[in-house]
Amino acid sequence: MGEKRKHITFEEPAPAAGPSHIHPSRAGIVPQEPAAKKSKSKTAAKQRYLHKKARRHRVLVKARKASAPKNKSYQPNGSSVANSETDTEDSGSQVEEPRIDRETNAEAGPSTLVRGPVIPAEEPAVPSKEKNKRKIKETKTVEAVVGEEDSEAERARRKLEKRKKREERDRTAKRERKAAERAKKEKQAKAEAPPLLGPESGDVERIPDATADRLEDIAESAEENEDEAGSESEDLIPPRPQSPPPPTLEAFPLPTSAPAPDPKILSRQGLPAGLEDAEFIDQDLRLAVDQLQGLSDDMKSKLKKLGIEEFFAVQAALLPHLLPLRLTPFPFGKPNDHLVSAPTGSGKTLAYSIPLIEILRQRVIPRLRALIVLPTRDLVGQVRETLEMLAKGTGLTIGSISGQHSIAREQEMIVADLKSKLLGGSSKVDILIATPGRLIDHLAQTPNFSLQHLRFLIIDEADRLLNQSFHDWLAKVLSNVVPPSEPIQLPEGFVRDKQDHIAQAWMEYFGLANLDWRGHEEYPLPCQKLLFSATLTRDPSSIASLHLRNPKYHIVQSSSSVPDAAAVGESFALPSTLTERMVILPPAVKPLNLIHLIHHEAYRVRGLIFVKSVESVGRLVHLLEYFEEAWTGDKVVVKGYTSEMKAGERKKLLDDFAAGRVDLLVCSDLIARGMDLPTVSHVISYDIPLDMRKYVHRVGRTARAGRQGTAWSLVEKQEAIHWKSMLKGANHEKSVKKVKIKDDELKEYKEAYENAMKRLKTLYAKDY
Ligand SMILES: Nc1ncnc2c1ncn2[C@@H]1O[C@H](COP(=O)(O)OP(=O)(O)OP(=O)(O)O)[C@@H](O)[C@H]1O
């Protein structure tokens, strides 16, 4: 490359006559060869190269001008030009022309120019390559001058000038854009860059980014101009050194909400210590009845008679905690309270019934020592049956108060002495099963009904009961568990026995009755609280009101589900033997789809159909009955089960259902919770449940005690979003499979269905 340049430079001064002002050795010129020897094409190439070089030279000159002191602008030939000619960018191209003219006129002809610029003495030494460039530039200038005499050339020049101006404007805009970007980058770098290391640390001194960028820009502009090789006389005005534009005002930060508190922390707030660390129990855990320590032989044989050979997970986990305890925990220890969350049908009833019987059977005199609270009358009846089976032969008495009988009748059943005023109360029963409403009634109205001897307080379906106030039933119960320290009014002849309020029987049994308790620390209440549900709440506000003592939290769930002990609210666990399906459909085709499911899916098996209201129960039962009458195929027996029916009627219906005399029960959520109907193989939510908790309890009426079961949900199209988000919120969306029932599958039922619909319309038209 260097060699080539030498050749070009050598040829350049050829047309010039007269002495050169530059010494050949300074300009890097080698002795001249005859021009005739060069080929034409080579000459053209050289010419183009010279143009290019000349342009570069002008760039350099202008850059110097821009950086020269104000009063004196740089002239390649060393002369001064008035500032007015040079201090605007636009004037840059104009400057070039007068200079050329002046040079042409002032100097003695082109030959003077060919000699090239005279480098002022004070100028720093210019490298020989640079000198070559200057020489080439001068050659170019001569050509321009000659061309100017030609009018065509003049027009071309003006055109060129215009173009140059336009391009200059573009370049200026680009430079400004770049300057703004650079300023932004600098600012960012300043904010982010670690402090620069000093030279003493061995680092190479860094060029400030801004300077480096600036140099890059100049080089880039030059490159851009070089790329425009076709342009005859490109005149690049180098960008003026610019100070970075003033920083733009920073925008005010957008308001941001404070980060949400960690749910784990939230869940712990207000929770008694011990509830943070739940014990997770695999649903598949089993324990042989014979292997359980502390179980009486009597109980073992009873269980075996009931067909129970091994304990389910919830029982295997809880019984070892409860059985070793005694009738009187004090002074042998303070019993822990327990919260148990286990799937529907997993055997929670036996998990608390067995220890209750095993511990209370040690008692000498009857006192009310266990209270079980349940939300519905039906459940009270169901649990009572279980306890009576287990209590046979122990001498323990089971009672229930749920409004099934009058209050007077119930009083007679549960209290031994209704007349005397007894500080320790009087009880006919050892275990009482109650609904909260009726319990409050008895606390307020029944003489000698006292909870002060309670050894166990059991709340089944705890999430529902804790969420319902029932005249503040829980606070009232808890205040009655604590015996009054002083009797308000003693009946005549009543002698106050200060130990009376602490279950005299066990005090005597352990030789504690005659102890002088003065000066002793108040002994702890023996009442142990056990809470159960398939959807147990851990809402701190509900839990706090229970005043739990050293509580332990047990969660039974399938091994595949991810345990989240710190999850706020409820934990949902469904039976692993449950199959879940959903059909998303327009409301108009719901009845026909239901009919298809009944006959295709659930035919000859027991099923529950849940609807949203008592009124809906009646209407759907009518429709299905009419359909079955019109239907020529196999028939199913459908009945409604509502709270409006008498207790006896309901009981009879459940018996018929259990015996297979009724195939399907259309019901509201009345029997969604806790009811143990072993023959239910299908649950159909004709109207979807409003929340996940209700869903879990509904579908939990099937797939109980390890049996298989299927749950169908008919979801109307407009409900689909809510439905899906409900499942998603409980992390359950993948468990419910979506199914589409094709029109073809419905065809066969259409005639009978239309017939039934006509009759239904006639019936309801009569009613209104
Ligand atoms: N170890 C066992 N072996 C066999 N069957 C059992 C065992 N334990 C309980 N069962 C039976 O399982 C069924 C369901 O039990 P239970 O009603 O106690 O369930 P649950 O957990 O209370 O359900 P829900 O949450 O719906 O109230 C009952 O019929 C019961 O007799």
The ligand as a MOL file (V3000), in Angstrom:
LIG
                    3D

  0  0  0     0  0            999 V3000
M  V30 BEGIN CTAB
M  V30 COUNTS 31 33 0 0 0
M  V30 BEGIN ATOM
M  V30 1 N -59.5630 -48.0490 59.1620 0
M  V30 2 C -60.6490 -48.1540 58.4450 0
M  V30 3 N -60.8550 -49.2450 57.6820 0
M  V30 4 C -61.9590 -49.3590 56.9300 0
M  V30 5 N -62.9430 -48.4490 56.8920 0
M  V30 6 C -62.7900 -47.3460 57.6290 0
M  V30 7 C -61.6600 -47.1520 58.4460 0
M  V30 8 N -61.7980 -45.9730 59.0730 0
M  V30 9 C -62.9640 -45.4510 58.6760 0
M  V30 10 N -63.5640 -46.2720 57.8150 0
M  V30 11 C -64.8190 -46.0320 57.1080 0
M  V30 12 O -64.6190 -44.9710 56.2020 0
M  V30 13 C -65.7960 -44.2490 56.0110 0
M  V30 14 C -65.5180 -42.7740 56.1120 0
M  V30 15 O -65.1290 -42.4260 57.3840 0
M  V30 16 P -65.5020 -41.0170 58.0250 0
M  V30 17 O -66.9420 -40.7550 57.8700 0
M  V30 18 O -64.9240 -40.9810 59.3550 0
M  V30 19 O -64.7270 -40.0840 57.0490 0
M  V30 20 P -64.3510 -38.5700 57.2810 0
M  V30 21 O -62.8980 -38.4560 57.1290 0
M  V30 22 O -64.9500 -38.0680 58.5190 0
M  V30 23 O -65.0540 -37.9090 56.0190 0
M  V30 24 P -65.7060 -36.4580 55.8940 0
M  V30 25 O -64.6020 -35.4930 55.7790 0
M  V30 26 O -66.4860 -36.5620 54.6410 0
M  V30 27 O -66.5370 -36.2610 57.0760 0
M  V30 28 C -66.7370 -44.7140 57.0590 0
M  V30 29 O -67.6950 -45.5440 56.4670 0
M  V30 30 C -65.9060 -45.5230 57.9950 0
M  V30 31 O -66.5950 -46.5600 58.6000 0
M  V30 END ATOM
M  V30 BEGIN BOND
M  V30 1 1 1 2
M  V30 2 1 2 3
M  V30 3 2 2 7
M  V30 4 2 3 4
M  V30 5 1 4 5
M  V30 6 2 5 6
M  V30 7 1 6 7
M  V30 8 1 6 10
M  V30 9 1 7 8
M  V30 10 2 8 9
M  V30 11 1 9 10
M  V30 12 1 10 11
M  V30 13 1 11 12
M  V30 14 1 11 30
M  V30 15 1 12 13
M  V30 16 1 13 14
M  V30 17 1 13 28
M  V30 18 1 14 15
M  V30 19 1 15 16
M  V30 20 2 16 17
M  V30 21 1 16 18
M  V30 22 1 16 19
M  V30 23 1 19 20
M  V30 24 2 20 21
M  V30 25 1 20 22
M  V30 26 1 20 23
M  V30 27 1 23 24
M  V30 28 2 24 25
M  V30 29 1 24 26
M  V30 30 1 24 27
M  V30 31 1 28 29
M  V30 32 1 28 30
M  V30 33 1 30 31
M  V30 END BOND
M  V30 END CTAB
M  END
